[in-house]
Amino acid sequence: MAKYVLKRILLMFFTLFVITTICFVLIRILPRELPQDKNQQALILARWEALGYNEPLLIQYGIYLRNIFTAWDFGTSWSISMLTPAWEVVMDRLLPTVLVNLYSLILSIPFGIGLGVLAAIKKNKWQDHVISTLVMLFVSIPSYVYAFLVQYFLYFKLGWFPLNVYSLADAGGSWFTWKMFYSMIPPVFALSFGTIAGLTRFTRAELTETLTSDYMLLARTKGLTRAQATTRHALKNAMVPILPMIISSFIGILGGSMIIEQIFSIPGVGQLYIRSITFRDYDVFMMDSIFYTFVGLLAGIVVDISYGFIDPRIRMGEK
């Protein structure tokens, strides 16, 4: 297990290095623009000179990596937040992304698992058919369609919620006020539909297979009721592949949702990614790309490792 974990971590950093290299080369060959202000031009040109922007591409990349490893310097924002370190620009927008996605998971997990258990227990009955049909419908629809539907019904038709997430000034200066939470409910709904459908389908498939296994028949012959056998044995074994999926979802909340954040004006890392492309803020784009890549790779490793801890019978990396 230790060898497997070490191997995966090394592969993760190698993959991160390859993706970072590709992004850096592609972004540095694009044309750069200077602002109209003469003072800002002088500052930016001095900064570019220090970063080796006038040197060959390989030397530029060496300077970029050296700054990361020695000074934790991922570059500077040139447009979104003038002359602010790219690391700070991304970290300042991480909290709203985490909050919206965390609220969505807290809502999605109990509903998704509950509907999946119900569909498995009522297999081939009308409840199962209704849930399975809805699951196929909700899985097939992109999240941005839910976003527009939520805005249409909850804002334009019913007027229950605001169109967009409130700013800090409108919400009382904090992300943890009731007013801010209230404004986050529409994007939370938009993010939850697909997650609930995915968890429901996965739970139903795993639990249906578990309910028909031999040890379930043995449990029933020992005198356990169907409900007792399901909760004590079937659900416990079905959660072995389900829990890693939930763990990866919790890690994935750091990445956020670019489209949902853009639609609901959430000032998170997803919206920042789009803005960095729109305004050609190259260092912020690089920082965001590295962040997204690292989160995705980390989620994959944690999921694989969690199988071995959830079920000790699983031994990864053994021949």
Beta strands, then each sheet from edge to edge (+ up, - down):
end
